[in-house]
Amino acid sequence: MQQTLEQKRASSAWNEVEKINRASKDIKDKYKGLVLKLPALIHTNGLGQTLAFLKYKGKGDTKDPHEIVYNHLQGWLFNNLKWDDIKDSDLIKRIIFANSEKYRYATNETLAYLTWLRRFAEAVLPEPKNEVSKNG
């Protein structure tokens, strides 16, 4: 049975969030916060600047939630966009050199994928616990 693009997005996002759910509490909290705010950052600053922000904050550390989110987005976009004319191995470079049509498509696809990452992060990852009880 052939999956729709929406089903592929959901399946990929589910797998990524499940991996995060096995990580430390700190990574879970930061990852969840990031995926919740990324669509607003993309709308405000654009895809390129948002990806640059993630790379800057992640500093190449594969255990940093910024780098993790960047890698999740890169993996999805590399596998699901046709990059016929751009062969660079880094997503930011592909975005920088993309024509306006490809840039818009990549932005829309990122937002669609983030919708699933956000939904699953909200559903699966625990809410941060407050140190002070609400009754106290």
VMD Tcl script that draws the C-alpha trace (Angstrom):
set ca {
  {0.00 0.00 0.00}
  {1.36 3.38 -1.06}
  {1.55 6.02 1.68}
  {0.45 9.57 1.01}
  {2.93 12.39 1.56}
  {1.02 13.35 4.70}
  {1.33 9.80 6.03}
  {5.07 9.81 5.27}
  {5.45 13.09 7.17}
  {3.53 11.68 10.12}
  {5.50 8.44 10.15}
  {8.85 10.18 9.98}
  {7.91 12.71 12.67}
  {6.60 9.95 14.92}
  {9.88 8.04 14.63}
  {11.92 11.16 15.44}
  {9.81 12.12 18.47}
  {9.92 8.52 19.76}
  {13.74 8.72 19.70}
  {13.61 12.01 21.61}
  {11.26 10.43 24.15}
  {14.11 8.05 25.09}
  {16.50 10.97 25.69}
  {17.14 12.91 28.89}
  {14.48 15.15 30.43}
  {16.50 18.25 29.52}
  {16.69 17.26 25.84}
  {12.96 16.40 25.79}
  {12.01 19.78 27.30}
  {14.24 21.81 24.98}
  {13.27 19.83 21.89}
  {9.58 20.26 22.63}
  {10.00 24.00 23.20}
  {11.90 24.36 19.94}
  {9.45 22.51 17.72}
  {6.59 24.49 19.26}
  {8.16 27.85 18.41}
  {9.89 27.08 15.09}
  {6.90 27.77 12.80}
  {6.61 31.28 14.23}
  {10.37 31.81 13.77}
  {10.13 30.67 10.16}
  {7.18 32.99 9.46}
  {8.96 35.92 11.11}
  {12.55 35.41 9.96}
  {12.39 33.02 7.02}
  {13.59 29.46 6.64}
  {17.24 30.31 5.98}
  {17.65 32.47 9.08}
  {15.81 29.95 11.24}
  {18.08 27.14 10.05}
  {21.12 29.36 10.70}
  {19.83 29.99 14.23}
  {19.50 26.23 14.85}
  {23.02 25.58 13.53}
  {24.50 28.43 15.58}
  {22.85 27.26 18.81}
  {23.57 23.58 18.14}
  {27.25 24.15 17.33}
  {27.49 20.70 15.71}
  {26.76 18.91 19.02}
  {24.57 15.93 18.12}
  {23.18 15.89 21.67}
  {22.01 19.52 21.54}
  {18.27 19.87 20.79}
  {18.94 22.67 18.27}
  {21.24 20.39 16.29}
  {18.80 17.49 16.66}
  {15.91 19.53 15.23}
  {18.13 20.82 12.43}
  {19.10 17.23 11.55}
  {15.47 16.11 11.62}
  {14.51 18.88 9.19}
  {17.54 18.23 6.99}
  {16.82 14.51 6.84}
  {13.20 15.10 5.86}
  {13.94 17.75 3.23}
  {16.87 15.84 1.70}
  {14.69 12.76 1.26}
  {11.54 14.50 0.06}
  {12.60 17.43 -2.13}
  {14.17 17.16 -5.53}
  {17.49 18.98 -5.38}
  {18.51 18.32 -8.98}
  {20.65 21.43 -9.35}
  {22.12 21.64 -5.82}
  {24.23 18.78 -4.51}
  {25.73 20.27 -1.32}
  {25.59 18.05 1.75}
  {24.35 20.80 4.09}
  {20.77 22.04 4.17}
  {21.67 25.69 4.77}
  {23.85 25.74 1.65}
  {21.09 24.13 -0.39}
  {18.62 26.74 0.87}
  {21.01 29.64 0.19}
  {21.51 28.57 -3.42}
  {17.92 27.55 -4.12}
  {15.83 29.58 -6.55}
  {12.80 31.36 -5.11}
  {10.40 28.58 -6.14}
  {12.50 25.89 -4.45}
  {12.95 28.12 -1.37}
  {9.18 28.59 -1.04}
  {8.56 24.89 -1.54}
  {11.20 23.99 1.07}
  {9.62 26.48 3.49}
  {6.14 25.04 2.98}
  {7.41 21.47 3.32}
  {9.30 22.37 6.51}
  {6.16 23.91 8.01}
  {4.09 20.85 7.05}
  {6.64 18.52 8.63}
  {6.87 20.69 11.74}
  {3.12 20.39 12.16}
  {3.59 16.67 12.76}
  {6.68 17.11 14.94}
  {4.74 19.58 17.09}
  {1.66 17.36 17.39}
  {3.67 14.34 18.41}
  {5.93 16.31 20.76}
  {2.83 17.67 22.49}
  {1.26 14.20 22.66}
  {4.30 12.14 23.67}
  {6.83 14.32 25.44}
  {6.00 15.14 29.05}
  {5.17 18.61 30.26}
  {8.00 20.21 32.22}
  {7.33 19.73 35.93}
  {7.19 22.84 38.11}
  {9.36 22.74 41.20}
  {6.66 24.46 43.28}
  {3.32 22.74 43.60}
  {0.21 24.62 42.50}
  {-1.37 24.18 45.94}
  {1.62 25.44 47.86}
}
mol new
graphics top color blue
foreach p $ca { graphics top sphere $p radius 0.5 }
foreach p [lrange $ca 0 end-1] q [lrange $ca 1 end] { graphics top cylinder $p $q radius 0.2 }
display resetview
